[in-house]
Amino acid sequence: MNIFLSHISEESTVAKALKVSLESALPGIEVFVSAADIHYGDQWLKVIDEAMERAKIIISLCSPASVRRSWLNFESGSGWARRLPVIPICYKGLTKDQLPDPLGMFQAVELTNLKACQDLAERIASEFKIKVAADFNRSQMFENLKTEPVVRTDGIGIVRTHRQEEWEQNKTTVFNLAGNLPDGLNGDWQLKNLSDKRLFLSEDLNKYTGLIFTSPWRSKIEPEIISATIEWVKQGGRLLLLGFEFGDRHHDTNLAELSQHFGITPSVDIVGPPGFGDIKPYEALVNFEVLDAEEHFFN
């Protein structure tokens, strides 16, 4: 008798604690949590696929951050396709009516009190036709779902560089801006390059007090990273977005897609002289004429 518990990497600690609580509450039940049950050397996709095949119930750990991730929806959708019961668990302030589809189509549980923890255990027990253990510790389950205050360090992460790798010293992954900052910006700032998506989506992201996104070049900021960044800012993180020259259209990227979530909508159009190509003609005069346009300082 198996349960597949779907979660995002940043919430692996909660997922592992929930696994322990459910297995103690439901005798004979095994709860698969990728953060606990995938080990070094495992083919992780194969392990997940086999766990999904064995599962009789899918539980989705839903928070404001996780419901924006494609993987959580993918795993719950896989359970629905197999006609398995799918139970979204809402926590971190998320309510049932805030669940997006397809998660919103299922009968969700808001784990906001001890009774809700008991109801969840009994609901799962009824699916397996067993009884909840008499010594089930509802208080421990509820305590494990409480959000700990974010403790940040002085670290600053820099993401998606555009030749900013030239700031590095001794080709290490940690570099500083001492001596490279304009007058008036003092201090020895240590930056960590967050080019590895797995590191960026880990719980360690919350240790950073600041993030710098430089305009990418011929690449896109992935939806998971955008979602994680939004949640990180909501929890008090400080975000600096650095545009570059002609912007998203010229760079074939989507920095504006991230900035729009914070009320900043930059222009992505390009204005350049005739014959503009890869060589940038700095200081060249740009002549253009705008027809049938409202009066504007730009024209």
N, C-alpha and C positions, 0 to 999 in steps of 0.2 A: 504494500500500500504506500504509494508515493505522492508527494506534493512537489511541484516545481514553483519556486519562489523567484519571481523576476524582479530585478533591481538594477540601479545604475551604480557605477563603481564608487562614486562619492558616498553612497549610502550603504556600503558593504558592512560597516560595523553594526548598523541597525539590523540589516538583513541576517547577519550571523547570530545576533542575539535573539531575533525573532525565531530563527530555526531552532535554537535551544529551547525556547519557551514552548513552541508548538510540539516538539518531540517529547517534552516532558508531560505536556497536557494530554497528548493523544498516544497511548501505548501502542507500539507496533508500527507507528507511522514514521517514514523517513522523509525529511524535507531537503530537497536539493537547492543549494545556494552556490552559485558559481564561485563566489569569493572564498568559500570554505571548501568546496568539493572539487575544484580543479587545481591540480598540482603541477609543479615544475616538470616539464617533459611531456605533459599531456597534450594531445591534439584537441584544443579547447572547443572547436566547433563540433567535432565528433562527440565529445563528452556531453555537450549541451544537447545535441540531437538525440543521443541515447537517453538522456534524462527526460527529455520531452516525451519520448516514446513510452517510457515507464510511468509517467505521471497520470494520475486520475483527476487531479485538481490543479489549476493554475492560480497562483496568488500573485498579484501585481502590487508592489510597494510604491504607492503614488504620493508624490510630493509636488510642490510647485515647479521644481526643477525636473523631476523624472518624467512627468507627463508630456514634456516637450521633446523627449528623446524618442527617436525612431525605433530603437531596439526594444524598449518596453512595449510599444504598440505592436511590434512584430511578434514578440513572444506571446502576448495575450491573444493576438489574432490567430496564431498557430494553434493555440488551445481551442479557440472558438471553432476553427475549421475541423477539428477532431471531435466537436460536440462535447467538449469537457466543460465542467463548471469553471468559470473564471470569476475570481473574487478580487476586485480592487480594494486595497486597504489605503484609506486616506489618512495622512498625518502631516505634521509640520504646518498645520493651519489650513490645509486643503480640505474643501468640503465636497460632498457628493455632487452638488449641482455645478461645481466648477470643473468636473471631469470632462475632458474633450472626448468626442467619439474617436475610436470605437469603445474606449474604456467606459464612457458614460452610458453605454447600452446595458452594462452589467449591473447586478445588484451589489453595490459597494458597501463598505463598512467604514465608519469614521471612528478610529480608535482614540477617543477623547476622554474615556473614563474606564473604570474597572468593569462596569457592566458590559461595555462594548467588547472588552477583551474576552469576557466569559461568553458572550453571544457568538463571537467569532469561533471560539473553540467548539462550542456546541453545534454550530452550523456545519463545521468541517466534520465533526464526529458523526453527525446524522448522515452525511454523504457516504461515510465508510461503514455506517451501521455499528458504531462502537460507542462507548461511554467516555466522557471526559474524566481524567484521573481525579480522584478525590483530593489529592494534595496539589492540584494545579495552582501555581503561584501567579495569580492575576496581577498582583502589585508589581512583581518583577517585570512582567511583560510590559506593563504600562510605563514603568520607570525607564526601560530600555528604549522606548519610543520618544522620550523627551529630548528636545534639541538642546545640546550643550552650547553655551556661548562661544562664539568664534574667538579664538586667541590668535592674533596676528603678530608677525615679526616685522622687522624693518625691511624684509626682502622685497624686491621689485622684480616681476617677471616681464620679459619682453617677448612678443609673439609675432611670427610671420615677418621676418626682417626683409628689408629691401636694401642690400648692401650695408646694413648696419652691422653685419658681421665684421666689418673692417674696424669696428670699435674694440674688438676683442684684443686681449693682451696674452701673448704666449700661446695662442690658439686653444685656450681652455674654454670650458662652457660657462665660466663665471668671469665677468669683465666689469670694469668700472668706468665711470665717466669723468673722473677727476681730471681736470685740465682740458676737457672737451666741451664743457658747458659754457654758455654765454656769461659775461660779467654779471654778478649779482646772484647767481645760483651757486651757492657754496656747498661744500660737503663732498664726501667720498661715497658715491652711490654704487652699491654692488647690485648688478643685474644678473638674473639667471635666464638663460635662453630656454623658452618653453616650446621648442619645435616638435617635441614628441607628444603626440595627441594623448597617449596613455598617461603621461605625467600630468598633462594639462587637465585631464578629466579626473584626476585622483583627488582624494581627500586633502592631500597636501596643498592643493591650490588655495585653500582657505587660510593658509599660513601667510600668504603674501598680502602686504598692505597695499600694493599698487601693481597695476598691469599696464604695459605700454603695447599698443597695437600699431605697428607701422604698416603703411600701405603695401599689401602683397604685390607680387609681380607674376602675372600669368598664372595665378592660382586663386582659389576661393576659400574663404573662411567657412568651415563646415557647419551645418546646422547645429550639431551637438556642441561645438565650441561656442557658437553664438548663444545658445540656450544656457550653457554653463556660465558664461560671462554675465548674462543678464541677472542670473540668480546670485552670483558672486557680488555684483554691484549692490543688489538689494540688501545684502547682508553687511554692507558697509565698506566694500572694497572701493578703491579709487582708481578710475580708469582714465588713461590718456590715449587719445586717438591722434595719430600723426598722418595727415594727408600728405600728398607728394605731387608737385607739379600739376599735370593735367588730370589727375584723379582716376576714378574707377574705369572709365571707358578706355582711356589710353593704356592703363595697366591691365585691362581685362580681368578685373577683380571685383570685390563686393564689400569694401570697407563701409560704404554707405548703408548697406543692409544692416550692419551692426549699429551704426550711429543713429539710424532712424528709430530704434527702440528707445532712445533717450531724447527724442524730440529734435534731433539734428538731421536736417535733410540737405546735404550738400549737392551742388550741381555736378553732374557727371559729364556734361558736354565739353567738347574740345573747341577752342578757338586758336587757330594757327595760321601762319602765312601760306600763300599758294605753294604747292609742291612740298609741303611739310612731310618729312619721312622719319626715318630712324635717327638721323642726325638732327639734334635740336638747335635751331638757329636762334640762340639767345640774343636779345636786343634787336631782333628783326622787327620791322614795322608791320603791323597787321592791318590791312585795309579790308573793310567789309561794309556792306550796306544792308540795313534791315528795312524791309518793305511792310506796309500795312501793320505796323506795330504801335502799341500805345506808347506815349512819351515816357521815357525811362532814362536815367542818368547814364546807362551803359550805351545807349544809341543816340 
